[in-house]
């Protein structure tokens, strides 16, 4: 999952030192104190006499069944799949293993192709705030790319959410082809990691 041109992305630098996915992370953001957390039921009870706040909460919660919500403090986010969406071919739908470690080569990208990532995930127990996606890519032990993108804030609901990321462009040329290792993470405003995926992929002349 790499790109040629997008904000907050780092390209190859002649002075880049060799590193390894397990030795380097790009998500060392300092946690911002957000105040005491509340269960969803407690949040609904707070400021219930404030009409504007009540309407805002109803809009945020959408189709949540108020009678069946739990009293769990932490939200649970389960990622189901990621799809590679490109006009060049039918969507590539990749189920996400629970352990975050797809076996072997996970997918192949066509060099120079334009594509988007589309995530499918479920939220339960509580509202997840400021969910974001980080991705770091290495080739032969050298970091060649990193990105951080906001996904958003989501209330619990039975149906899965889908979220499509901005368009990316796979690099092209002889030097770009080959095998890569990558680490993707999904974190919220409390810096809780809901999923870490470690995987390998190829960039080739054509789609697999």
Secondary structure, 3 states (H helix, E strand, C coil): CCCCCCCCCCCCCCCCCECCCCCCCCCCCCCCCCCCCCCHHHHHHCCCCCHHHHHHHHHHHCCCCHHHCCCCCCCEEEEEEEEEEECCEEEEEEECCCCCCCCCEEEEEECCCEEEEEEEEEEECCCEEEEEEEEEEEECCEEEEEEEEEEEEECCCCCCEEEECCCEECCCCHHHCEEEEEEEEEECCCCCEEEEEEEEEEEECCCC
